[in-house]
Structures are given as C-alpha cells and as structure tokens.
Amino acid sequence: MTYCTIVVPAYNEADSIRQVVERIRSVMSAAKMDCEVVVVVDGATDQTAENALPVADSVIVHPVNLGYGRSLKTGILAARSEMIAITDADGTYPVERLPEMLRRAERFHMVVGARTGRFYQGSMIKRIGRIVFRQLSEFAAGQSIPDINSGLRVFRRSQIMPFFPIISAGFSFTTTSTLAYLLNDLLIDYLPIEYHRRSGQSKVHHLRDSLRALQIILEAILRCNPIKAFLLLAVPFAVATTGFGFGGLIVRSMTMVSISAMFLCTTGLIMGGGFLAVAVMPQRRIVDQSTPLQSMSVPTKTSTEASQERGSND
C-alpha cells in the first residue's frame, strides 16, 4: 500500500525538476515512508518531461499550458493513495519537512507549510498585496491565516475532490482550497518553513494573478459567507452616515443631516440584501464531517514492514 502521493506540477523547470524529485525520494526513504511521485508537466517547451521520466513514478504531460491548479487536479486524480502532498518544481520549498507534515496530517484535514525567510518577503508591492489578501481572507474565514497560498501542503484526496468545481485552475488553487476548507469548518494546521530562492524565472504574472486572487476571495465569501461581503459594502456608507450626521448636528446644517439620512437608508438596504442572501443560500457544507478525526489516521508503516509483520504473526 502506498503511504502517500506527492504531486509536483512543472512548467519549464528542466533545470530543477530532477533534483527536486531526487530530494523527495531521499527524504521519504530516510523517513521510511513509501510514496509515489507524480510529475505533471503543464505544456512545457523545454526538457522538463524528459528530465522527470527517470526519477518520477509517473509523468503526465499536458499538451498545452492549462494552469497550475489544473495540473494539481490532474495529479490528484491520478494519485494511487488517499494522502496527497504537493510541492513546486523550482526548489523553493523544503521537502525535508514533508514527513513531519504527513505525521501532523493524521490529526488535521490539511497541513500547510507557512513560509518564512527573506526570499518569501519579496518586494514592497508584493508585501502590501500579501497583507491585503491575508486581511481580507482572515475577515472571510474569521480566523488567523499565516499563509493562504503556500504551495507545500498535505491533505486527503477524498476531502479535496468535492471542492474541485470551485477551486481555481490557475495559481490561486492554493488560495481557493484554503478558503474552501476554512469556510466549511475543516481543520488546517500551519507549520513554519523556510522558503528558498527559486531556480529559474517565476511564471507568476503579479497584476493579473493578484486581480484573479481578489476575485476568487470575493467569490468564496459570497458563496460561503455572503453576509461578510455585504458588511464590506456597507462599512463606507455607515462611516459616511456617522460623519455627515455628527457634522450636521455640530454646524446645524439640515443638508448634511439629510445626506446622513440618505447614507443610513443605503446602509440599511445593503444589510437587508445581506440578510436575504443568508436566508436563501443553500447548505454550504460540502464535506461530511460526521467521521471523527481519530478515524482519519493513515498507516505509519511502509508496505514492506506491514508484510513482514503479517508474516511473523502467521
């Protein structure tokens, strides 16, 4: 029985893919954990597939570039085991932490490697964007999210697949899956990891992907917790109501008081729409949580050890 499947999406990563897979094999062998490595080559125009073939258990090639998320979905669907781990092909993630993450996944629905270090910080613009997305996501989920879009994580195949229709096929796969889990009350554990310098050039288009991530976060809020989206819309009008109201009373201006009343009505209409959205929204839970966490543990022995144990019992 295969302990876990490690899915590695790769797009033009010929220089690093072999070293990454070999590192995974070395780490998992040292931890005495059986695994299969599935490399999904997403329309690469270099030698990524040829370099992955000698070291991976399975290499799946998309004839054209379909996106990071679509590659992960392909690898998850092809996986032979229930426990799934994902990492990138550029060498930025410390795959040495995978055994620890797999052990922690026995008690959580998902384990995420929360990135730290100077290579994760990036430019000032990236930091500001990351803070905005993090604050918005935490507002939506109602809890702290140390790293919403880390590409090093562990989860179960049967639990993530029901979310496939709403999970992004692009670089926001990780953002969407994090929100989907949190908004469905699934448990996520965050393990601090050191983020490394990447090999080769980044494939991320920051402006396009940032706008897409913002759209996805708002869609997730509307789908799973719409009242918070309406709260965001209502806040500016509520502030304007207070400002014009107090200002009108201080300077005794009926015009400002009237404007305040107009903003107050607008705030009420927006919140009324939010309450209506909550009243008519379908049941949000996608994954059945009736099974207690204790029953979701995975084997801790390799298939060879299990066979030897059965033989000694016989």
N, C-alpha and C positions, 0 to 999 in steps of 0.2 A: 504494500500500500504506500503510495507517495504521500509524504508528510505535507508538502506544500508545493504550489506552483508559483514561480517568480516570473512575472511578465515584464519585459523590457521593450518599450516602444523605441524605435530608432529611425531617424530621418537624416541621412547623410552624416553618419557617425562612424565612418570606416576606420578612422584613426584610433578610436577608443573602444569600440564595441567588444573586441576580443578580450582586451584587458579587463573590462567590466565583468564579463561573463566568467572569466577565469577567477577573478577575485571572489565572485559569488560562490563558485564551486569550492574554492579553498576554505572560505568562511563556513559554509554549510557542512563540509566534510569534517572540519575541526570540531564543530558543534555536534557531530554525529546525527545530523538531521537529513533524511532523504528529501530530495527536491527535484523538480524538473524546471528547466529554464526555457521559457518560450520567448523568442525574439520576434517582434512584429515590425517588419521593415515597411515603412509607410511611403512608398513611391520614391525611394532613394535613387539618386542618379550617380552614386559612386559605388564602391565595392563593399558597402555595409553588409549585404546579404552573404556575399562570398566569404567575408571575414568571420561572420557569425556561424556559418554552417559547421565548421569543425568542432565548435565548443558548445553549441546550444543543443538541447534535446529536440527542439522544433523551431523552424524558421518559417514564418508566414509572411508572404510578400503581397502588399497591396500594389496593384499595377499603377495607380496614381496616388498622389498625396491626398488622404482623406481626413487627416487631423489627428492630433494627439489623443483625444478622447475616443475617437473611433478605433484607433489602434489598440487602446487598452480594452475596449469592449471585445474586439476580435480575440485578443489573447485570453481574456477571462472566459469567453465562450468555448475556447479550445482547451482550456485547462482540464487536467485529469483529477485534480484534487479539490477539496472543499475550501481549504485555506489558501488565500491568494495574497501574494506580496507584489508590490510594484516599485520600480525604481527607474531612473533615467539612464540613458546610454552614454552620457557625456562625462561620467566620473565625478559629478558634483556631490553625490550622496554617499555617506559612509555605510556601505553594505555590511560592514563588520557589526553593525547594530541589529541586523535582521534577526539573528537567533533570540536576542533579548526581546525584540518586538513580538516575535512569534509566541514566546512564552507568555508575555503580557496579554496577548490576544485571547488567551484562554478565559480571561475574566471580563473582556470588553468586546463590543461589537466591531470596533475599529481602533487601531493604534496608529498614530500619526507621528512621524519624525518632525518635531518642531525645530526649524532651522535657526542657527545662531552663527556668529562669527562675521568677520569683516566682508567676506565675499557675498554674504547674504544681504548686507545692508544696501549696497548699490548706491546710485546717485541720489541727490536730494529729491529730485522729482519722483523717483521710484519709492523713496521712503514716504513721501507725502501721500502718494496714491495708495500705498500699502496701509497706511494709517486710516485713510478714509474708508477703504473697503473693509478693514478689520472692524472699525467702529460701527459701520452700517450692518455688518454681518452679526456682530455681537448684539446689536439692538434687535435684530430679527430673531436671533436664537434665544436671547435672554440669558446668555452665559458667556464666560470668557472663552476666546478662541485664540490661543497663542500663535497658530499658523494655519490659515484656512486653505492654502493651496500648495502645501508641500507635496512633492511627488514621490516621497518614500512613505509607504503606508501598508498596513496589513488588514485584511477583512475577510469575510466569508463570501464565497461565490453565491450561495443561495440567498443571502441577505441583500447583496447589492444589485442583483439582476432585476428584481421588481422595480428598481428605480431607473433602469435604463431609458425608458421613454422620456424622462425629464432631465437626465444627466447630459451635459453638453458633450458634443463630439469634438470640440476644439480644446484649447489649452485650459478652459475653465472646467474640465472634467472634475478636477480635484475640488475646486470651489463648490461646484454644484453638489457633489457627493457629500461633502462635509455638511452643507446646509440641509440636504435631504435627511441625513442621519439625525442631526440635532433637532430638526423640526418634527421628526417622528419619534422623538424621545428615546433614541438609541444612544448607547454609551460610547464615548470616544475618549481615549487616553492619549496624552501628548508626552512624547519622550524627547527631551532636548538633544539635538545632534549638531555636530559641527559641519557647516556647509563648505564645500571645497570649491576651488577655482575650476570652471568648466574647461573641457577640452574642445577646441574649435570655436565656431561662431554661434551665437544664440540665434534660435529660429523664431523668437518671440517678436511680434510687432506690437510695441508697447501701447501706442494710442488705440489701435484697432482692438487689441485684446483687452485693454482696460475698459473701453466702452462696452464691449461684449460682456465682460465680467460684471459691470454695473447693471446691465440689462438682466443678466441671469439672476443676480441677487434680488433685484426688484421683483422678477417673476416668481422666485421662490417665496418671497414674502407674501405676494398676492395669492399664491396657490395654497400656502400652508398657514399663514397667519395674517390675513388681509387687514385686520384692524390696525396693525402697526404701520402699514403703508398709508392708511388714511390719517393716522396720527402724524406722520411726517408731513403730509399735505396740509394738515390743519394748524400745525405749530406756527407758521408765519402769519396766518390770519389771526390766531389767538394773540400773538405778540402785538400785531397792529391794533387789535381791539383794545388791549390794555393801554398801549401808548397814546392812541387818539382819545381814549376815554378819560385818562388822567389829565392829558394835556388840555382837553376841552373844559374840564372842571376847573383847572387852575386858571386858565385865561378866560373862562366863561364864554366859550365860543360854541354856539349851537351847531355850527357847521362841522366842527371836529367831533362833537358828540354824535351827530348824525352819521358821520363816516365810521365812527366806532361801532355804532349800531349795525351798520351795513356789514362790517367785518365780522361782527358777532353772529349775524344771520348766516354768513358764508361758512363760518366755523361750524355752526350747528348743522348745516346741510352736509358738509363733508363728513362729520362724525356720524350723522344719520346714515349716510351711504355706507360707512364702515360697519355699523351695526347690522345693516341689511345684508352686507356681504358675508358677515359671520353667520347670520341666521340661515342663509340659503346655501352656504358652502357644503360640499359633500364631505363625508368622513375622510379626514386627512391621512389616517394611518394606513400605510402601505404594507409594512412588515408586521406579521403576527408576533407579539411578544409574550404569548402565553407560556412558552417554554422558558423555564428558569435558566439563569446564566450558568449554573453549575452543570447543566446537562449539555452545554455547548463546548465542552473541552475537546481538544484534539489529541491524537496519540502523541506520546512523548518518546516512543521508541521507534527506531528505524524498522523497516520491514524485515531486515536480516535478523535483528535482535529478537523480534517477535517470533520469527520462525524457530530460532534456536530455543526460545523459552517454551514454545509449544512442544518441541521435540523432547526437551528434558522432562516435561510433565507427562508425556506419553511413556 
